[in-house]
Amino acid sequence: MLGFSQMLLERENVPADIKESVAMIADGSQRVADIVKKAADLRPSGETGQELVESDEIIENTLEVKSMF
């Protein structure tokens, strides 16, 4: 979103009212990107935040939840 909104802002043929809305999208997207980067920087070095999970465990849990409804 950030990249596309920035590209739209650079175009000359975009109406001013649309550019205003696109600028809001670009600003919001940049804030989200900054927050995500700061959160990633808080992780201890070497940790990716990902973990291996057995696929059968996910399937079993999903089936258990589905059977409840």
C-alpha positions as CSV (number, residue, x, y, z in Angstrom):
1,M,0.0,0.0,0.0
2,L,2.8,2.4,0.9
3,G,4.6,1.9,-2.4
4,F,1.5,2.2,-4.6
5,S,0.2,5.3,-2.7
6,Q,3.6,7.0,-3.1
7,M,3.6,6.2,-6.8
8,L,0.1,7.8,-7.1
9,L,1.2,10.9,-5.3
10,E,4.0,11.3,-7.8
11,R,1.6,11.3,-10.8
12,E,0.6,14.6,-12.2
13,N,-2.8,13.5,-13.6
14,V,-4.4,12.6,-10.2
15,P,-7.1,15.0,-9.0
16,A,-6.2,17.0,-5.9
17,D,-9.0,15.5,-3.8
18,I,-7.8,12.0,-4.6
19,K,-4.2,13.0,-3.9
20,E,-5.4,14.2,-0.5
21,S,-6.9,10.8,0.3
22,V,-3.9,8.9,-1.1
23,A,-1.6,11.1,1.1
24,M,-3.6,10.0,4.1
25,I,-3.2,6.3,3.1
26,A,0.6,6.8,2.5
27,D,1.0,8.5,5.9
28,G,-1.0,5.7,7.7
29,S,0.9,3.0,5.9
30,Q,4.2,4.6,6.8
31,R,3.2,4.7,10.5
32,V,2.2,1.0,10.4
33,A,5.6,0.2,8.8
34,D,7.4,2.1,11.5
35,I,5.5,0.4,14.2
36,V,6.2,-3.1,12.8
37,K,9.9,-2.3,12.4
38,K,10.1,-1.1,16.0
39,A,8.3,-4.2,17.2
40,A,10.7,-6.4,15.3
41,D,13.7,-4.5,16.8
42,L,12.4,-5.4,20.3
43,R,12.9,-9.1,19.6
44,P,16.1,-10.6,21.0
45,S,18.8,-11.0,18.4
46,G,18.4,-14.2,16.4
47,E,14.7,-14.7,17.1
48,T,12.5,-14.6,14.1
49,G,9.2,-14.9,15.8
50,Q,8.4,-18.0,13.9
51,E,8.1,-21.5,15.2
52,L,7.7,-24.9,13.7
53,V,4.3,-26.5,14.1
54,E,3.1,-29.9,13.2
55,S,0.4,-29.6,10.5
56,D,-1.6,-32.6,11.9
57,E,-1.8,-30.7,15.2
58,I,-3.3,-27.7,13.4
59,I,-5.8,-29.9,11.5
60,E,-6.8,-31.8,14.7
61,N,-7.4,-28.5,16.5
62,T,-9.4,-27.1,13.7
63,L,-11.6,-30.2,13.5
64,E,-12.2,-30.1,17.3
65,V,-13.3,-26.5,17.1
66,K,-15.5,-27.2,14.0
67,S,-17.2,-30.1,15.7
68,M,-18.2,-27.8,18.6
69,F,-20.5,-25.8,16.3
